[in-house]
Amino acid sequence: MKKFNYFAAIFVLLMLFFACEKNEIQPIPNQAELKSNTLLTGVDEWGFNYQAQLFDGYLINAIFGDPAFAEMEHYKTMVYKGEGPEFWEQVIKKYDYFGFLMLPELLDCKLKMKWNTDLLGKDGIYPETWVNSDAWIVFHYSMNTKDQKWSQVRKLVARNSNYELIDGYWYNEEGKEVGKESYYWPDLMIIQVINTGDNPFVPMAMPDDYINPNGSGVGKYKMK
C-alpha cells in the first residue's frame, strides 16, 4: 500500500514475511486514470473490496492486487487459488524479484485487512501522505505450518509529524510512548500485535506481541 518503503520491505520480508497466467500483461492505468475512469465495486479477483474497505484472501494475492504495486511488472497479472509450489515456480520464473517481496513458505498464508478512507480511498487511490491523518489499518495473518495453526493480528495508525522516534518506538511531545516503528510503512506506526499459536516467523521477521501502553485506539480515538 502507498508510502510503502520497498527497501525496508525487502529486508523485512526476506527475513519473514493467481493460477491463471495471463497471455498478455495489460497496460497498468495510472492513479489519475483509476480515479477518473474506474468505479471499484464488489470483490475483485485478488480479494480487495474497496467499497467495504476490506481484503480477504491469500497474502500473495494482496501483493499482486494492491495498487501500491501498480508500477511493478507483476501488478494484477496472476491470481493464486491454492495450486501450491508449482504456482510459486511460475511466479519466480516470470518475476525473478518476487522472492524479495515474500518468502515461498508464506504461499498459503491467508490475510484479512480492514482500513479506513484516510488510509485508502474507495476509488482505490492512496493519499499523498498519512502523516497527521486518522488513517488506520488492521492485518490478520493466519496459516497452518507443520500441523500448527498460527495467526497474528497487527494494528497500525498514522503517526503525527511531531512524534519522535527513539530506538524503534514513537513518543509524543509529552514523552509518552505512542507506538512502535513500522519499517515498511514509515508514515504509520504499530500500536498492537497479538500472536497466537507457534508462529515460526516471530520475532525474526514478524513482530512479537506489543500493545501501546498509552492506548490502542484508532482514527479519532488514537493516542495523540
C-alpha positions in Angstrom: 0.0 0.0 0.0 1.2 3.6 -0.6 4.1 5.0 1.3 5.5 1.5 1.2 9.2 1.5 1.9 10.3 -1.1 -0.7 13.9 -1.4 0.5 12.8 -1.9 4.1 10.1 -4.3 3.0 12.7 -6.4 1.1 14.8 -6.6 4.2 11.9 -7.5 6.5 10.1 -9.8 4.1 13.4 -11.6 3.2 13.6 -12.5 6.9 9.9 -13.0 7.1 7.3 -12.3 5.8 -3.2 -16.2 -9.1 -3.3 -20.0 -11.1 -4.2 -18.3 -14.3 -1.3 -16.8 -16.1 -2.5 -14.1 -18.5 -1.3 -14.4 -22.0 -0.6 -10.7 -22.1 0.1 -8.2 -19.3 -2.5 -5.5 -19.7 -1.4 -1.8 -19.5 -1.4 -0.5 -16.0 -3.6 2.6 -15.5 -2.0 5.4 -13.6 -3.6 6.9 -10.5 -5.4 9.6 -12.4 -6.9 7.1 -14.8 -8.0 4.9 -12.0 -9.7 7.8 -10.3 -11.5 9.2 -13.3 -12.4 6.1 -15.2 -12.8 3.2 -12.8 -15.7 2.5 -10.4 -14.4 -0.1 -8.0 -17.4 -2.2 -6.8 -17.6 -5.6 -5.2 -14.8 -8.0 -4.6 -12.1 -8.2 -7.3 -10.1 -11.3 -8.4 -7.4 -10.7 -5.8 -9.7 -10.2 -2.7 -10.0 -6.4 -2.5 -13.4 -4.8 -1.7 -12.7 -1.1 -1.9 -16.3 0.0 -1.1 -16.3 -2.1 2.1 -12.6 -1.3 2.7 -11.7 -4.9 3.1 -9.3 -7.5 1.8 -9.8 -11.3 2.3 -7.6 -13.8 0.6 -4.1 -15.1 0.2 -1.1 -12.9 1.2 0.4 -13.4 -2.2 -2.8 -12.1 -3.9 -2.6 -8.9 -1.8 0.9 -8.4 -3.3 -0.4 -9.0 -6.8 -3.5 -6.8 -6.4 -2.6 -3.9 -4.1 -2.4 -0.6 -6.1 0.8 0.2 -4.1 2.5 -2.1 -6.6 0.8 -0.6 -9.7 4.2 0.5 -11.2 5.7 -3.0 -10.9 5.5 -5.7 -13.6 3.6 -8.2 -11.5 0.7 -6.0 -10.7 -2.6 -7.7 -11.4 -1.1 -10.4 -13.7 -1.7 -13.6 -11.7 -4.1 -14.9 -9.1 -3.3 -17.7 -6.6 -6.1 -20.2 -6.0 -4.3 -22.7 -3.8 -2.3 -24.6 -6.6 0.7 -25.0 -4.4 4.5 -24.8 -5.1 4.0 -25.1 -8.9 2.4 -21.7 -8.8 5.3 -20.2 -6.9 7.7 -21.6 -9.6 5.7 -19.8 -12.3 5.8 -16.6 -10.3 9.6 -16.7 -9.9 10.1 -17.7 -13.5 8.1 -14.7 -14.6 9.2 -12.2 -11.9 12.6 -13.1 -10.5 12.4 -10.3 -8.0 9.2 -11.6 -6.3 11.3 -13.6 -3.8 12.3 -10.3 -2.3 8.6 -9.4 -1.6 7.7 -12.6 0.3 9.0 -16.0 1.2 7.8 -19.1 -0.6 6.9 -20.6 2.8 4.2 -18.0 3.1 2.5 -19.1 -0.2 -0.6 -20.4 1.7 -0.7 -17.7 4.3 -4.2 -16.1 4.5 -4.7 -12.4 5.1 -7.6 -10.2 6.1 -7.2 -6.4 6.1 -9.6 -3.7 7.2 -8.8 0.0 6.7 -10.5 3.4 6.7 -10.9 6.1 3.9 -8.0 8.1 5.3 -5.7 5.2 4.5 -7.1 4.2 1.1 -10.0 5.8 -0.7 -12.9 3.8 -2.0 -11.7 4.7 -5.5 -8.5 2.7 -4.8 -6.3 5.8 -4.6 -3.9 6.4 -1.8 -3.4 9.9 -0.3 0.0 11.7 -0.7 0.8 11.1 2.9 -0.7 9.6 6.0 1.2 11.7 8.5 -1.1 13.8 10.8 -4.2 11.9 9.5 -6.6 9.5 11.1 -5.5 6.6 8.8 -5.5 3.1 10.2 -5.3 -0.5 9.1 -5.6 -3.9 10.8 -4.0 -7.0 9.4 -4.9 -10.6 10.4 -2.5 -13.2 9.1 -3.2 -16.9 9.6 -1.6 -20.1 8.4 -1.0 -23.8 9.2 2.7 -24.6 9.5 3.8 -28.2 10.2 0.3 -29.0 11.7 0.5 -25.9 13.9 -2.0 -23.2 13.2 -0.8 -19.7 13.9 -2.1 -16.2 13.5 -1.1 -12.6 14.0 -3.3 -9.5 14.4 -1.4 -6.3 13.7 -2.9 -2.8 14.1 -1.3 0.3 12.7 -2.2 4.0 12.7 -0.8 7.2 11.2 1.8 8.9 13.1 1.9 12.7 13.8 4.7 14.9 12.5 5.6 16.0 16.0 6.4 12.5 17.2 10.0 11.5 17.9 11.4 8.1 17.0 13.7 6.7 19.7 15.2 3.2 19.5 12.3 1.9 17.4 9.5 3.5 19.4 7.5 6.7 18.7 7.0 9.2 21.5 4.7 12.3 21.6 5.6 15.8 22.8 4.8 14.8 26.4 7.3 11.9 26.2 4.7 9.2 26.2 5.2 6.1 24.1 2.5 6.1 21.4 3.6 3.2 19.1 6.3 1.1 17.5 8.2 1.8 14.3 6.8 0.3 11.1 9.8 -0.3 8.9 7.9 -0.9 5.7 5.3 1.9 6.1 7.2 4.8 7.7 4.1 7.0 7.8 2.4 4.5 10.1 3.2 3.0 13.5 2.3 -0.2 15.1 0.1 0.1 18.2 -0.9 -3.5 18.8 0.3 -7.0 17.9 -1.4 -10.2 19.0 0.2 -13.6 18.2 -1.5 -17.0 18.7 -0.1 -20.4 18.1 3.5 -21.2 17.2 4.4 -18.6 14.6 7.8 -19.5 13.2 8.3 -16.0 11.8 8.3 -14.4 15.2 10.3 -12.5 16.2 12.9 -12.6 13.4 10.5 -11.4 10.7 7.1 -10.7 12.1 6.8 -8.6 15.3 6.4 -10.0 18.7 3.4 -9.2 20.9 3.0 -5.5 21.6 0.5 -3.0 22.9 0.9 0.7 23.1 0.9 1.4 26.8 -1.0 4.7 26.3 -3.9 3.3 24.2 -4.6 1.2 21.1 -7.5 3.2 19.7 -7.7 4.1 16.0 -8.9 7.0 14.0 -10.1 9.9 16.2 -9.6 7.6 19.2 -5.9 7.1 18.8 -3.4 8.5 21.3 -2.3 12.0 20.4 
